[in-house]
């Protein structure tokens, strides 16, 4: 019996027009009526998924969301932090120094804001700020507070630049940080212990839910850890081949109500 469903957002819950279809909304509503917990698990901050949470009725007492690829788990109604794993200023400086040497566009976050430590703000960064519904500030790394807690540092750049940076990643950086790419134009650096899977496991233990009672749905590399934890991992039809290879089932694409198909076929 499935008691918890973890759902990625971009490329999974949302179709290519960044919408939740009515069929998906109905299926999630049916799951909620069966007392199945629905948890959105995303690389976005909480403010960046508020519309999706509201559309799905997931702003109630007790609802939570896994954000920033697992760096912050929050209550959706109160925004209270349930758990977090953040980077500090020294780690920000190390990551920025490496990325800046490759002329890659860096942004970094605290719980409420995006920061750009460059004179130039790229179009991709400006668009992402709007997409995430998060205010964007210009702030050099040296100007960041010594006490800042940073859920993630992110590169937003052309796919070719992201690939160049990935090739140049040192073994030390790979050892010190959790580095993940969720879409072609970004690369994220997070605390070593951060992942969607780790956050999902912590929630499952808190709610006394077994891995075999957890379904997850995803499409990209930042969903791998969820697929490794959940007893019923379901890949979208549009998922990467790696995600499909880890899946127990493969559903329809995000443009074909794939979440609804998965819930009704393997979740109820």
C-alpha positions, -999 to 999 in steps of 0.1 A, spaced: 0 0 0 13 34 -10 12 60 19 35 87 5 40 100 -30 70 123 -37 66 142 -70 93 162 -88 79 194 -104 97 205 -136 93 179 -163 71 157 -140 42 175 -123 43 204 -149 38 199 -186 60 218 -211 37 249 -207 46 249 -170 10 239 -161 -6 213 -139 -33 197 -160 -68 192 -147 -64 154 -149 -33 155 -127 -50 177 -102 -79 153 -100 -57 123 -95 -38 140 -68 -71 150 -51 -81 113 -53 -48 103 -36 -54 129 -8 -89 115 -2 -72 81 4 -50 98 31 -19 94 9 7 121 17 17 142 -13 51 158 -11 65 180 -39 103 175 -42 121 201 -62 152 221 -69 131 253 -65 127 274 -33 94 273 -15 82 306 -29 89 292 -64 64 264 -60 36 284 -41 13 284 -71 16 246 -76 10 240 -39 -21 263 -39 -35 246 -70 -31 212 -54 -45 222 -20 -11 215 -3 -10 245 19 -28 229 48 -15 222 84 9 193 82 18 196 45 55 198 37 77 203 7 112 193 -1 129 223 -17 164 232 -30 170 196 -40 167 185 -4 186 213 12 155 226 30 123 208 40 96 232 51 60 233 63 41 248 34 16 268 54 39 283 80 72 281 61 88 267 92 120 248 85 116 211 93 152 203 83 180 219 64 216 213 53 232 246 43 266 257 30 286 285 48 304 315 34 338 298 32 322 270 10 305 297 -11 339 314 -16 355 281 -27 328 273 -52 326 308 -66 364 309 -71 363 277 -92 332 287 -113 344 323 -118 377 310 -132 356 293 -160 335 325 -166 303 308 -156 273 328 -143 269 321 -106 239 327 -83 236 318 -47 206 316 -23 196 321 12 161 311 24 144 341 8 166 357 -19 188 350 -49 221 368 -52 243 375 -82 280 381 -74 288 395 -109 285 429 -126 264 414 -154 232 396 -147 225 370 -174 191 367 -191 189 331 -178 193 343 -143 167 370 -147 143 345 -161 149 321 -133 142 347 -107 108 353 -123 101 316 -127 110 310 -90 91 341 -78 122 350 -58 138 385 -55 171 389 -72 199 410 -56 234 420 -67 258 411 -39 295 402 -41 306 370 -23 328 392 -1 297 412 10 278 382 21 272 379 59 296 357 78 265 339 93 248 333 59 232 299 54 232 289 17 209 261 6 226 260 -28 250 277 -52 239 274 -88 253 280 -123 228 293 -148 244 293 -183 243 279 -218 244 241 -218 278 242 -235 293 262 -206 277 239 -181 293 209 -198 326 227 -199 324 233 -161 314 197 -154 344 184 -173 367 207 -153 353 196 -119 381 184 -96 379 153 -75 381 174 -44 350 194 -53 331 162 -62 341 148 -28 332 180 -8 299 188 -24 267 172 -38 268 185 -74 238 179 -96 223 190 -129 185 191 -132 181 209 -165 206 215 -194 213 251 -184 220 247 -147 245 230 -123 239 231 -85 264 228 -57 249 217 -23 260 204 11 275 169 7 247 153 27 219 169 7 197 151 -17 160 147 -24 164 110 -13 179 119 20 152 144 27 125 119 17 140 92 39 140 116 69 103 125 63 94 88 59 111 79 92 94 109 109 60 97 97 68 60 103 64 51 66 84 22 51 103 27 19 81 0 3 51 24 10 68 53 -9 62 61 -45 83 87 -63 80 103 -97 107 121 -116 125 127 -148 161 140 -143 194 134 -126 185 152 -94 158 126 -88 183 96 -87 185 96 -49 147 95 -46 146 65 -70 173 47 -49 152 52 -17 116 47 -27 102 12 -30 81 22 -60 101 45 -83 83 57 -114 100 74 -143 82 98 -166 80 88 -202 102 119 -209 128 109 -183 165 105 -190 176 70 -198 195 68 -164 162 75 -145 143 50 -166 170 24 -158 164 29 -121 126 28 -123 103 0 -113 77 14 -137 76 40 -166 45 61 -169 34 85 -197 51 118 -203 45 151 -185 25 162 -215 3 131 -213 -8 133 -177 19 109 -166 15 117 -129 -22 109 -130 -16 76 -149 11 65 -124 -11 73 -94 -41 55 -107 -21 25 -120 3 18 -92 -6 42 -63 -42 33 -54 
